[in-house]
């Protein structure tokens, strides 16, 4: 196959995949705009992806003396930097890739029809530069998309496949409960689900998910914040929190989250994963554009 035709195909792939990404990407299409974490029964904190103020968390960490609290604040700093960078890179990489795909595709098409053939070597140089820039931007986006996708920034309450988020830590009568992610106690997002888990059944609508197997008094979603940055909690210390007294009275082995009534989480999962995969293809196409741009620059007669 002629180098010029491969060059054109790479440019068209970049353009096509980026257009698809623009139509489905979770941030560009405002399917995810913020992450909310609840710090106590009545207080929550919203991190807006577009305008997150990461410097605020760094100042809080500098002013904090308690090492355990510093670790929790550090998890907020990491989350803030990752989600803000992903947001910015989603827009930046997509815009550049659209321009790169269009310009290089148009130049390649001209030369295939023997238009301005004296300009072929410059087109190769343009393709080399655009391919390198496009690859770097797309690859950085892929990295941050992957980091966010596989971390607990969804704002959706984490739960096991049976729907519970905390389990009694001992025999009947024990008031201490263990959170399902007790090994993640230094992460303030530990009570939440990963974006990569949102396709699982417990995070999407299922008719009568609990059925007759779960008593209503063991469903107490209001207590999930006790698992944010904590491995265990003693329910006696929080017995005034609404349904907590019912759980103590009935000695529930598990504390359940409420059923989810829509399939929005599946949609968000699909958008993240599809955009991630297509962006990887864009990275490969940019590599191809750079390689064949270099070859065309060296031997323009072989276009």
N, C-alpha and C positions, 0 to 999 in steps of 0.2 A: 504494500500500500504506500502511496506517495506521502512524503513527510507533510506536505501542505494539507492533505486531506485529514491526516491524524491530528494536526494542529487545529484544524477547523472543528473536528469532532470533540477535542478536549474543551475548546471554548464553548461549544454548544452544550456540552454536559454541565459545565460550570453554570451557564445561564439557566438551563432547564432545572437543575436540582435546586438552585438558589431561589428561583421563582416558586417552586413547590414549597421550599422552606419558609418563604415569606407568607405563604397562605396558611401554614399550619403551626408555625413556631409558637410556643406558649407565651412568650413575653411580648413579641411584636403584636400578637393578636389579643393581648390583654387577658389571657386565660389565667395567668398568675400575675398578680400585681403587688402582693405583700405576703408576709408571713407573720402570723400573730402567735405570741406565746403568752400563756397565763401564768403569772407569778404567785397569785393567791386566789381565793375564791371569788373576789370581786375586782381584781386588778389584772389587766392584760397590757401587753406591749406589742405594738405593730411596727414591723420593719418593712418599710416600703422599698421595693426593689429598685425603682428608678432614682430615688432621692435619699437612699440610706445614708445616715450620718455616722460613718465608722469612727471618726475622731472622737465622738462622744464616749464610745465604749473604751477607747484607749485611755481617755482622761479618767474614767471611772476606775479602770484597773490601776492606774498610777496612784489614785487616792485611796485605794483599798489596802488594808494591812493583813487581812485574813487570807491565807494561802488558798484555802478551799474556794472561797468566793472569787479569788483571782482566776482560778481555773475555769469557773463558770463564765466569768466575764470574757476570758480568752476564747471560749467556744462561741460567744456572741460576736467577737471581733472576727474570728475566722469565717463565720456564716455571713456577716455583713460584707466583708471584702469579696467573698466568692460570689454571692448573689448579685452584688452591684457590678462586679467585673463581667459576669455572664450577661447581665442586662446590656451593658455598654457594648460588649463584643458581639452580641447578637445583631444589634443594629449596624455596627461598624463593618463586621465581616460580610454581612449580607449586601450592604450597599456597595462595597468595593468589589465583591464577586459579580454582582449584576453589571457593574461598569466594565470589569475585566472581560467577562463573557461576551458582552455586547460588542465592545471595541475590537477585541481579538477575532471574534467570529466574523464581524463585518470586514475586517482587513483580509482575513483568510479567504472569505468568499470572493472579494474583489480579485485577488491574485489567482484564484482558481479559474476565473473567467478572463484571465489575462489583462486585467485592468491595473495600470500603474505597476508593472512588473519591475521597474527600476527601483521600486520602494521595498522590495521583498526583504532585503537584508535588514532594513530598519524595522520592518514588521517582526522579524525574528528576534531582534533585540528588545522590542516592546513586549513580545510574548515571554521572553526570558525574565524580564523585570517584573511583569505583571504576575507571572506564575509564582515567582519567589515571594512577592508581597502577598498574593492571595493565599498561598500555602501557609505562611506564618500566621496571618490573621485567622484563617479557618482552623488551623491546628490549635491555636490558643483558645478559640471558642469551644472546640471539641473537648479540650482539657477541662475547662470550667463547667461546661455542660455536664460532663461526666462526674465532676466533683459534687455538683449540686444534686444531680440525679441520684447519686448513691449515698447522700447524707440526709439527715432528718429535718429538712427545712420545709416540709410540706404544710405544716400547720394542722395536719389531720392527726387526731389522737391515735397513737399506736396501740395495737391490740393483737392478741394471738388469733389463730384461725377460728377458735371458738367464741371470740368476741370479748374476752376479759383482758384487763390491763394490769391487774394486781392479783396476787395469790396469797392466801393465808400462809404465814411462815411458821408452820408447826401444826400441832394437833388441834382438835376442836376446843374452842374456848380461848385460843390465843388471839390477841388483838393486834399483833404485829403482822403487817402485810409486806410482801416482796414484790417490787415492780418487775414487769416482764423483761426489762433491759437493765437489770441491777448492776451489770458490769460496766455500764456507761454513766456512772454517777457524776463524773466531772463534766458532763455535757448538759447544758441547760435545755437542750432540745431532746433529751433522752426519752421524754414521754410521747414524742411524735413519731410518725411513720416516715420512712424514706419515700421519695418520689418513685423509686424503682419497685416499691412494694404496692403501689396503688392499684395495680391490676388484680390483686388478690380478692377473694370473695368477701372477706370481712370489711373491705373498704368500698364496696359497691352494693347496689340494691339487690336484695333477695327477699322474696315474699316470705314473711313470717320466719325470719332468720333464726330466732331463738326457739320458737315453737313453745312446747310445754316443758322443755328441758331446763329452762332458766326461770326462776321466780322473779317477779317484777321488783321485789324489794332488794335484790342483789344487783340491780342495774342502778349505778350511781356515778354518772359521768362527771358530776360536779367535783369529784375528788381526784380527777386525773392529774391536776396540777401538783399534787403531792409527789408525783414521780418525776417532775422536772428537776434534773440534777440530783436525784436522790435514789438510793438503792432500796431502802425500806422506809416504812413509816408506821407509827403506832396509832391506830384508829382512835384509841381512848383520848389522845391529845387533840383530836379533831371531831369529837362526838357532837359538837353543836352544828356541824355543817350539814344541814338538811337531812338527806337520806342516810347519813353515816350511822345514826342511832338505829335505824331499821336493820342495817347490816350487822351491827353488834348484837341486837336483840335476837336475830335469826341465825347468827353464827355462820354467815356466808363464807364458803371456802374461796370463792372468786368474787371480784368486783368487776362488773361488766360495763362497757361503754354502750351508748344507745345505738340502735340499728341505724344504718345510713339509708336514706330514702331516695337517692338519685345515683346516677352513674357518671357524675362529673369527674370523679377521680380516675376512672378508666380512660376518659377522654384526655386528661392531663398526662397520664402515663404514656398514652399512644403518641401524643404530640412531642413529648420529650424524647422518647426513643426513636421515633421516625426522623426527627430533626437531627439527632445525634448520628444516626446511620447515614443519612444523606450528606451531612457535613463531612463525614469521612470520605465519601465518594468525591466530594468537591475537593478535598485535600489531594486525593490521587489525581484528579483531573488537572489540578494546578501544577502538580509535579510533571505530568505529561506535557502541559503547555510550556513549562520552563525548559524541559529537555529538548522538545522539538523546536522550540523557539531558538535555542542555542544552535541546534543542527542546521536550521534554516539560515541563521546568521552566518554560519561558517561556509555553507555551500548553497547559496540562494538559487543556483541553477537547477538544483534537485527538488525545488518546491513542487 
